């Protein structure tokens, strides 16, 4: 009986149950909400959030109160870079991918160096970097749409590719498999959990803590850049603040999935379920005509409740 209760209380199981409940609620509020086509659209949006949350996940797992608040700015910058490099031409897709990933890695590297060498708290460092990125975006385009997605990229994100699923969903599945392999089957993944659980003990055991932490922020930046590229394919064009929505929601998705904000405990499978759950919740809020400010209030309150819940769990473990 205790094993059954323990299984039911697993974050992934809780998230899946809540997904079913929210889909049923959405269907009651708006017939067709749980239709096949609508669920597919929700999964596309969840995939975009899930890719951003993958980077957020590794940073949080690394502990030291690690949170990357700059991901929204990286998403926006990546979308603008991709739009300008592609400019509506398929021949520009590969250069755009390279440029976006390089930009994401660069700003992730700056975050990592600030946290490790300058000893700036991650929250402060990444918040400052977000401000830098927002200012850079205003200077570049003054908030005006910039560039166009290549037709092949738009088809990859929005149109069925294999078994009726768009390429973005298959990409998200690949990200999930990659994350699972990296976290649970590699030395690098084991080191992430080690420094997240006890940074001093990990250092004493020979784990290169500083290079590891820098690498986590670089990974976060690259995943955010990849999401920005895909977001361009979904929307067709980019705006200066197109990635703003992902800063808060990527953190909530990680916490929803059971990853401890203290680090060292959790995984990406739960984060994937958390991303789907958040997107469905957002769809329901839109259905009942809650505006953007109201949705942000709901998401903020949700994060506070989750932090309270996991904070209690941390205290109990201590």
C-alpha positions in Angstrom: 0.0 0.0 0.0 2.8 2.4 0.9 4.4 1.8 -2.6 1.1 2.6 -4.3 0.8 5.9 -2.3 4.4 6.7 -3.0 3.8 6.1 -6.8 0.7 8.3 -6.8 2.6 11.1 -5.1 5.3 11.2 -7.8 5.3 14.6 -9.5 5.0 13.1 -13.0 1.9 11.1 -12.0 0.4 14.1 -10.3 1.1 16.2 -13.4 -0.5 13.6 -15.7 -3.6 13.4 -13.5 -3.9 17.2 -13.5 -3.5 17.2 -17.3 -6.5 14.9 -17.7 -8.5 17.0 -15.2 -7.7 20.2 -17.0 -8.5 18.8 -20.4 -11.9 17.7 -19.1 -12.5 21.1 -17.5 -11.5 22.8 -20.8 -13.9 20.6 -22.7 -16.7 21.6 -20.4 -16.0 25.3 -20.7 -15.4 25.1 -24.5 -16.6 22.1 -26.6 -13.8 21.1 -28.8 -11.0 22.1 -26.4 -10.0 18.4 -26.0 -10.3 17.6 -29.7 -7.4 16.0 -31.6 -6.5 19.2 -33.5 -6.6 21.4 -30.4 -4.5 18.9 -28.4 -1.9 18.9 -31.2 -1.8 22.7 -31.2 -1.3 22.6 -27.4 1.5 20.1 -27.8 3.3 22.4 -30.3 3.2 25.3 -27.8 4.2 22.9 -25.0 7.2 21.8 -27.1 8.5 25.3 -27.4 8.2 25.8 -23.6 9.6 22.4 -22.9 12.8 23.1 -25.0 13.4 26.3 -23.0 12.7 24.5 -19.8 15.3 21.9 -20.6 18.1 24.4 -20.1 16.4 25.9 -17.1 16.2 22.3 -15.7 19.9 21.7 -15.7 20.7 25.1 -14.2 18.3 24.5 -11.3 19.5 20.9 -10.8 23.0 22.3 -10.4 22.0 24.0 -7.2 23.4 27.1 -5.5 19.9 28.6 -6.0 20.5 28.5 -9.7 17.8 30.0 -11.9 18.3 31.5 -15.4 16.1 34.6 -15.7 17.7 35.5 -19.0 16.1 32.7 -21.1 13.3 35.0 -22.3 15.8 37.5 -23.7 17.8 34.8 -25.4 14.6 33.4 -27.0 13.7 36.9 -28.4 17.2 37.6 -29.6 17.5 34.2 -31.3 14.2 34.7 -33.1 15.4 38.0 -34.4 18.8 36.7 -35.5 17.1 33.7 -37.2 14.6 35.9 -39.0 17.3 38.2 -40.3 19.6 35.4 -41.4 16.9 33.4 -43.1 14.9 36.3 -44.5 12.3 33.9 -45.8 14.8 31.7 -47.6 15.3 27.9 -47.0 19.0 28.4 -47.8 19.4 30.4 -44.7 18.2 27.7 -42.2 21.6 26.1 -41.5 23.4 29.5 -41.0 20.5 30.7 -38.8 20.8 27.6 -36.6 24.6 28.1 -36.2 24.1 31.8 -35.5 21.4 31.2 -32.9 23.2 28.5 -31.1 26.4 30.6 -31.0 24.5 33.6 -29.6 22.8 31.4 -27.0 26.1 29.8 -26.0 27.8 33.3 -25.8 25.3 34.8 -23.4 25.2 31.6 -21.4 28.9 31.7 -21.1 28.7 35.3 -19.8 26.2 34.2 -17.2 28.4 31.3 -16.2 31.5 33.5 -15.9 29.7 36.1 -13.9 28.4 33.5 -11.4 31.6 31.5 -11.0 34.4 34.1 -11.4 32.8 37.2 -10.2 30.7 35.3 -7.6 27.5 37.1 -8.6 24.4 35.2 -7.4 22.7 33.5 -10.3 19.4 35.3 -9.7 21.2 38.7 -9.9 23.5 37.8 -12.8 20.8 36.4 -15.1 18.4 39.2 -14.2 21.0 41.7 -15.2 21.7 39.8 -18.4 18.0 39.9 -19.1 18.1 43.7 -18.9 21.1 43.8 -21.2 19.3 41.6 -23.7 16.1 43.7 -23.6 18.1 46.8 -24.2 19.9 45.2 -27.0 16.7 44.1 -28.6 15.3 47.7 -28.4 18.4 49.1 -30.0 18.4 46.5 -32.8 14.8 46.8 -33.9 12.8 49.2 -31.7 10.2 46.5 -31.2 9.4 46.3 -35.0 8.9 42.9 -36.6 12.2 41.7 -38.1 12.8 39.1 -40.7 10.8 36.1 -41.9 10.9 32.4 -41.2 11.9 30.1 -44.0 9.0 28.1 -45.4 10.7 24.8 -44.5 11.1 25.9 -40.9 7.4 26.9 -40.7 6.4 23.5 -42.1 8.7 21.7 -39.7 7.1 23.4 -36.7 3.4 23.5 -37.7 2.8 20.8 -40.3 2.6 17.0 -39.8 5.9 15.3 -40.5 5.8 11.6 -39.3 2.8 9.8 -38.0 0.8 13.0 -38.2 3.0 14.8 -35.7 4.9 18.0 -36.6 8.7 18.1 -36.5 8.8 20.3 -33.4 7.2 17.5 -31.4 9.7 15.0 -32.6 12.4 17.5 -31.8 11.1 17.8 -28.3 11.0 14.0 -27.9 14.6 13.9 -29.1 15.5 16.6 -26.5 13.8 14.5 -23.8 15.8 11.4 -24.8 19.0 13.4 -24.9 18.3 14.9 -21.5 17.4 11.5 -19.9 20.7 10.0 -21.3 22.8 13.0 -20.3 21.4 13.2 -16.7 21.3 9.5 -15.9 23.8 7.8 -18.1 26.8 10.1 -18.3 29.5 11.3 -15.9 28.5 14.9 -16.8 24.9 14.2 -15.6 26.1 12.5 -12.4 28.3 15.6 -11.7 25.3 17.9 -12.1 23.4 16.0 -9.4 26.6 15.9 -7.2 27.2 19.7 -7.3 23.5 20.3 -6.8 23.3 18.1 -3.8 26.5 19.4 -2.1 28.9 21.6 -4.0 31.6 21.4 -1.4 31.5 17.6 -1.2 31.6 17.5 -5.0 34.6 19.7 -5.1 36.4 17.6 -2.6 35.6 14.5 -4.7 37.4 16.0 -7.7 34.4 17.4 -9.6 35.4 20.6 -11.6 32.6 22.7 -10.1 33.3 26.0 -11.8 33.6 24.6 -15.4 30.5 22.5 -14.7 28.5 25.5 -13.6 29.6 27.5 -16.6 28.6 24.6 -18.9 25.1 24.5 -17.3 24.5 28.1 -18.2 25.9 27.6 -21.7 23.5 24.7 -22.2 20.6 26.8 -20.9 21.5 29.6 -23.4 21.7 27.1 -26.3 18.3 25.5 -25.5 16.7 28.9 -25.2 18.2 29.9 -28.6 16.9 26.7 -30.2 13.4 27.5 -28.8 13.7 31.0 -30.3 14.5 29.6 -33.7 11.5 27.2 -33.5 9.3 30.0 -32.2 10.1 32.0 -35.3 8.9 29.1 -37.4 5.7 29.0 -35.4 4.9 32.7 -35.6 6.4 33.5 -39.0 8.1 36.7 -37.8 9.8 37.9 -34.7 9.2 40.7 -32.2 11.5 42.2 -29.6 9.6 40.7 -26.7 8.5 37.5 -28.3 10.3 35.4 -25.7 9.2 37.3 -22.6 6.6 34.7 -21.7 9.1 31.9 -21.2 11.1 33.4 -18.3 8.5 32.6 -15.6 6.8 29.7 -17.2 10.0 27.7 -17.8 10.7 27.9 -14.0 7.2 26.8 -13.2 7.4 23.9 -15.6 10.6 22.6 -13.9 9.1 23.0 -10.4 5.8 21.4 -11.5 7.9 18.4 -12.7 9.3 17.8 -9.2 12.8 19.3 -9.6 13.9 20.8 -6.3 14.8 24.5 -6.4 17.6 23.6 -3.9 19.1 21.5 -6.7 20.3 17.9 -6.8 16.9 16.3 -7.1 14.6 15.9 -10.1 14.7 15.2 -13.8 13.4 16.3 -17.2 10.5 13.8 -17.6 8.5 15.7 -15.0 9.4 19.0 -16.6 7.9 17.8 -19.9 4.7 16.9 -18.1 4.8 20.3 -16.4 5.2 22.1 -19.7 2.1 20.4 -21.1 0.2 21.1 -17.9 1.0 24.8 -18.0 0.1 25.2 -21.6 -3.3 23.5 -21.0 -3.9 25.8 -18.0 -3.0 28.8 -20.2 -5.5 27.6 -22.8 -8.2 27.4 -20.2 -7.4 30.9 -18.9 -7.6 32.2 -22.5 -10.9 30.4 -23.0 -12.5 32.2 -20.0 -11.2 35.5 -21.3 -8.4 36.1 -18.7 -6.0 38.7 -20.2 -2.2 38.5 -20.2 -1.8 40.3 -17.0 -4.3 38.0 -15.3 -2.5 34.9 -16.6 0.8 36.2 -15.3 -0.8 36.7 -11.9 -2.1 33.1 -11.9 1.3 31.8 -13.0 3.1 33.8 -10.3 0.7 32.6 -7.6 1.2 29.0 -8.9 5.0 29.4 -8.5 4.7 30.8 -5.0 2.5 27.8 -4.0 4.9 25.3 -5.5 7.8 27.0 -3.8 6.0 26.8 -0.5 5.2 23.1 -1.0 8.7 22.1 -2.0 10.2 24.4 0.7 8.3 22.4 3.3 9.6 19.2 1.7 13.1 20.5 1.9 12.7 21.4 5.5 11.4 18.0 6.3 14.4 16.3 4.6 16.7 18.6 6.5 
